[in-house]
């Protein structure tokens, strides 16, 4: 990835106005909330203040950071080392576990966001090995397919460490989902039934130094498709969030001991636009590599996504038409695998008239 091919070049209106030469070379907004979860260690504590903070963050930003989250930082360090060791392997070896158009899991160095190639390489793996997904994007086709993770032989502890981390970050995700549900005035288990055969997956991102960071993006602007995302990142920086109030790109200051949480499209639809799935992107730099690890909490393939009845009134009708998660998931995976002729699938395609 030493030469910037034209496939990476963003349209002028989507290029970063400034790019990161150094980790402290950008303006950081102090508005992205940081929420302390330490009160959860007391099962008898009142969660009202905590869920009020979460509600405000989800409505205003769709993003927040959590500290004192309970996930072992030693485990996080071990999985970060394993991730870095994998990406340092020769390209030929990494491509032995390369993804394809059928199975979206594994290594990939040609991902596209909105039909522009991202300056990164990734490794994806399902939380549940195996995971059931639709065999095609055709609505009438009911055939299902079981997909498994392609694990590399090296590093030798890769699979074991990844799966250990996956189990722990899943616990954190469901803890947060319960709090988000309570913050909406719903029972804590309101969303639990949507995950009986979940399609959740984890991703390792590696962003190498870029020769022309003013022209490219590590990940182009996008909103996450799922329910919530739980992101761990290093201290280099690069994540930017589009502020709901005015669309301005705000840089998120990295805190390696925290996790960044963001609302996905499914939650935005379920809450009928009360909670916000913010667009975000990653800017790159010319001197430092960057690593991050998102966990995408996804529902079961058979779940239909539509506004919940709790958020529909005569004055607030449904903002979205119903769509099937499995078919959406299949179409989205095909759209980021390579450049398409048309626009990739988005929740705006399901906006109610």
C-alpha positions in Angstrom: 0.0 0.0 0.0 2.9 2.3 -0.6 1.5 4.1 -3.7 -1.8 5.9 -3.8 -3.8 4.3 -6.6 -6.6 6.4 -8.0 -9.1 3.9 -6.5 -8.4 5.4 -3.0 -8.9 9.0 -4.0 -12.0 10.6 -2.5 -14.1 13.1 -4.4 -13.1 16.7 -3.5 -16.1 17.3 -1.3 -15.3 14.2 0.9 -11.6 14.7 1.4 -10.5 15.6 4.9 -9.9 19.3 5.2 -6.9 18.5 7.4 -5.1 15.2 7.7 -3.2 13.8 10.6 0.6 14.0 10.5 0.8 13.4 14.2 -1.6 12.0 16.8 -2.0 15.5 18.4 -2.3 17.4 15.2 -6.0 18.0 15.2 -8.7 19.8 17.1 -10.6 17.6 19.5 -14.2 18.3 20.6 -14.8 17.9 24.3 -18.5 17.4 23.6 -18.4 13.6 22.8 -19.6 12.3 26.2 -17.5 10.0 28.4 -19.7 7.8 30.6 -18.4 6.1 33.7 -19.8 2.6 34.2 -18.3 1.9 37.6 -21.7 2.1 39.3 -22.7 -1.1 37.6 -20.4 -3.0 39.9 -23.0 -2.4 42.6 -26.1 -4.4 41.6 -28.3 -2.3 43.9 -27.2 1.0 42.6 -29.8 3.4 41.0 -29.2 3.4 37.2 -31.3 6.5 36.6 -28.4 9.0 36.3 -26.4 6.6 34.1 -29.3 5.9 31.7 -30.1 9.6 31.5 -26.5 10.3 30.4 -26.8 7.5 27.8 -30.1 8.8 26.5 -28.7 12.3 26.0 -25.6 10.9 24.2 -27.7 8.7 21.9 -30.0 11.5 20.9 -27.4 14.3 20.5 -24.4 12.3 19.1 -25.1 8.6 18.6 -21.6 8.2 20.1 -20.1 8.0 23.5 -17.1 6.6 25.3 -17.3 4.3 28.4 -14.8 3.9 31.1 -14.6 1.4 34.0 -16.4 -1.0 31.7 -15.1 -4.2 33.4 -13.4 -5.7 30.4 -9.9 -6.9 31.2 -7.3 -4.5 29.8 -4.7 -7.3 29.9 -7.0 -9.3 27.6 -7.3 -6.3 25.3 -3.5 -5.9 25.2 -3.1 -9.5 24.3 -5.6 -9.4 21.4 -4.0 -6.1 20.2 -0.6 -7.8 20.0 -2.0 -10.8 18.2 -3.7 -8.5 15.7 -0.5 -6.6 15.1 1.4 -9.9 14.7 -1.1 -11.1 12.1 -1.0 -7.9 10.0 2.9 -8.0 10.1 2.8 -11.3 8.2 3.7 -11.4 4.5 0.8 -10.5 2.2 0.8 -14.0 0.6 0.3 -15.6 4.0 -2.5 -13.2 5.0 -4.3 -13.9 1.7 -4.5 -17.6 2.5 -7.5 -16.6 4.7 -8.9 -14.0 2.3 -12.6 -13.4 2.2 -14.7 -13.8 -1.0 -18.1 -12.8 -2.3 -19.7 -15.8 -0.5 -18.1 -15.7 2.9 -17.5 -12.1 4.1 -15.2 -13.3 6.9 -11.4 -13.4 6.8 -8.7 -11.1 5.5 -9.4 -8.3 2.9 -7.3 -5.5 1.6 -9.7 -4.1 -1.0 -12.8 -3.0 1.0 -14.8 -0.1 -0.4 -17.0 2.4 1.3 -19.5 4.1 -1.0 -17.6 2.8 -3.9 -14.2 4.3 -2.9 -11.5 2.0 -1.7 -10.5 2.4 1.9 -6.8 2.8 3.0 -6.7 -0.2 5.3 -6.5 -3.9 5.6 -8.9 -5.9 7.8 -9.6 -9.3 9.3 -13.2 -10.2 10.2 -14.6 -13.1 12.2 -18.1 -14.1 13.3 -18.9 -14.2 17.0 -20.7 -17.5 16.4 -18.7 -20.0 14.4 -20.8 -21.0 12.4 -23.3 -18.3 11.6 -26.5 -18.7 9.5 -27.2 -16.1 6.8 -29.3 -15.9 3.7 -27.8 -17.5 0.6 -28.8 -14.6 -1.6 -30.1 -11.0 -1.6 -33.3 -12.0 -3.5 -36.3 -11.4 -1.2 -38.2 -14.5 -2.4 -35.2 -16.8 -1.9 -35.5 -18.6 1.5 -32.3 -20.7 1.2 -29.9 -20.3 4.1 -26.2 -20.8 4.3 -23.9 -21.6 7.3 -20.6 -19.7 7.2 -17.6 -20.4 9.3 -14.5 -18.4 10.1 -11.3 -18.9 8.1 -8.6 -18.9 10.8 -4.9 -18.3 10.0 -2.3 -20.8 11.2 -0.1 -17.9 12.5 0.1 -16.4 15.0 -0.4 -19.7 16.8 -2.6 -18.2 19.5 -4.7 -16.1 17.1 -8.0 -18.1 17.2 -7.9 -18.8 20.9 -7.2 -15.1 21.8 -9.8 -13.8 19.3 -12.5 -16.0 20.7 -11.7 -15.2 24.3 -11.9 -11.5 23.5 -15.1 -11.9 21.5 -16.9 -13.6 24.4 -15.9 -10.7 26.8 -16.8 -7.9 24.4 -20.1 -9.5 23.7 -20.9 -9.4 27.5 -20.1 -5.7 27.4 -22.3 -5.1 24.4 -25.3 -6.8 26.0 -24.8 -4.8 29.2 -24.9 -1.6 27.1 -27.9 -2.8 25.2 -29.8 -3.3 28.5 -28.8 0.2 29.6 -29.9 1.7 26.2 -33.2 -0.1 26.5 -33.8 1.3 30.0 -32.7 4.8 28.8 -35.6 4.6 26.3 -38.1 3.8 29.0 -38.3 0.2 28.0 -37.7 -3.0 30.0 -34.0 -3.9 30.0 -34.6 -7.1 28.0 -36.8 -5.5 25.3 -34.3 -6.2 22.5 -33.0 -9.6 23.8 -35.2 -11.8 21.6 -33.7 -10.3 18.4 -30.4 -12.1 19.0 -31.3 -15.8 19.4 -29.1 -16.6 16.3 -27.1 -13.4 16.0 -25.0 -12.5 13.1 -22.6 -10.3 15.1 -18.9 -10.1 14.1 -15.6 -8.6 15.1 -13.2 -6.7 12.9 -9.5 -5.9 13.1 -8.5 -2.8 11.3 -4.9 -1.8 10.3 -4.4 1.6 8.7 -0.8 1.9 7.3 0.8 5.3 6.9 -0.5 6.9 3.7 1.6 8.8 1.2 -1.3 11.2 0.4 -3.5 11.4 3.5 -5.1 14.6 2.2 -6.7 12.6 -0.7 -7.7 9.3 1.0 -9.6 8.0 4.0 -9.0 4.9 6.1 -12.8 4.4 6.0 -15.1 6.7 4.1 -18.1 8.3 5.6 -20.7 5.8 6.7 -23.2 4.8 9.4 -23.0 1.3 11.0 -25.7 -1.0 9.8 -26.3 -3.0 13.0 -27.6 -2.3 16.5 -24.6 -1.0 18.4 -20.8 -1.0 17.9 -18.2 -1.4 20.6 -14.9 0.0 19.4 -11.4 -0.4 20.9 -8.6 1.7 19.4 -5.0 2.6 20.0 -3.7 6.1 20.9 -2.9 7.3 17.3 -6.3 8.8 16.5 -8.2 9.3 13.3 -11.9 8.6 14.1 -14.2 11.5 13.2 -17.9 11.8 13.9 -20.5 13.9 12.0 -22.3 16.0 14.6 -26.0 15.6 14.4 -26.8 19.3 14.9 -24.8 20.6 12.0 -22.9 17.8 10.2 -19.5 19.1 11.2 -16.7 16.5 11.4 -15.5 16.2 15.0 -12.4 14.3 15.9 -12.6 11.8 18.8 -9.6 11.9 21.1 -8.3 8.4 21.7 -8.4 6.9 25.1 -6.9 3.3 24.9 -8.5 2.3 28.2 -12.0 3.3 27.1 -14.4 1.8 24.5 -16.3 3.9 22.0 -19.9 3.0 21.6 -22.1 4.1 18.7 -25.7 3.6 17.7 -26.3 1.6 14.5 -29.0 1.8 11.9 -31.1 -0.9 13.5 -31.5 1.0 16.7 -32.2 4.3 14.8 -35.0 2.5 13.0 -36.4 0.7 16.1 -36.5 4.1 17.9 -38.1 5.8 14.9 -35.2 8.3 14.7 -35.2 9.1 18.4 -31.6 7.7 18.7 -29.1 8.7 16.1 -26.8 6.5 13.9 -24.2 9.0 13.1 -22.0 9.0 10.0 -18.3 8.6 10.9 -15.1 8.2 9.0 -11.4 7.6 9.6 -8.6 10.0 8.5 -5.1 8.6 8.0 -1.7 10.1 8.4 1.7 9.9 6.7 3.9 8.7 9.6 2.0 6.3 12.0 0.1 3.1 11.5 -3.2 2.8 13.4 -5.1 -0.2 14.8 -8.7 -0.6 16.0 -11.1 -3.4 16.9 -14.9 -2.9 16.4 -17.5 -5.4 17.6 -20.7 -5.1 15.6 -23.7 -6.3 17.5 -26.1 -7.7 14.8 -29.5 -9.4 15.2 -30.5 -12.8 13.8 -31.0 -13.1 10.1 -34.8 -13.7 10.3 -35.4 -10.4 12.2 -37.4 -7.8 10.4 -36.3 -4.2 11.3 -39.1 -1.6 11.6 -40.0 1.1 14.1 -41.2 -0.4 17.4 -44.8 0.3 18.4 -43.6 2.1 21.5 -42.3 4.9 19.3 -45.3 5.3 17.0 -48.1 7.7 17.6 -50.6 9.6 15.5 -48.3 12.6 15.6 -45.2 10.5 15.1 -45.9 7.9 12.4 -43.3 5.3 11.2 -40.3 6.9 9.5 -39.2 3.6 7.9 -40.7 0.7 6.1 -40.0 -2.8 7.3 -36.9 -4.6 6.0 -35.4 -8.0 6.6 -32.0 -7.9 8.4 -30.6 -11.0 6.8 -31.2 -9.7 3.3 -29.8 -6.3 4.2 -26.7 -7.9 5.7 -26.1 -10.0 2.6 -26.5 -7.0 0.3 -24.3 -4.8 2.4 -21.5 -7.4 2.4 -21.5 -7.6 -1.4 -21.4 -3.8 -1.7 -18.2 -3.4 0.4 -16.4 -6.3 -1.2 -15.6 -4.4 -4.4 -16.6 -1.4 -6.4 -20.2 -1.5 -7.7 -21.8 0.3 -10.6 -24.6 1.7 -8.4 -25.1 3.0 -4.8 -24.8 0.5 -2.0 -27.8 -0.4 0.1 -28.6 2.2 2.9 -31.4 2.5 5.4 -32.5 5.7 3.6 -33.8 3.3 0.9 -36.4 2.2 3.4 -37.6 5.7 4.4 -41.4 5.9 4.6 -43.0 8.2 2.1 
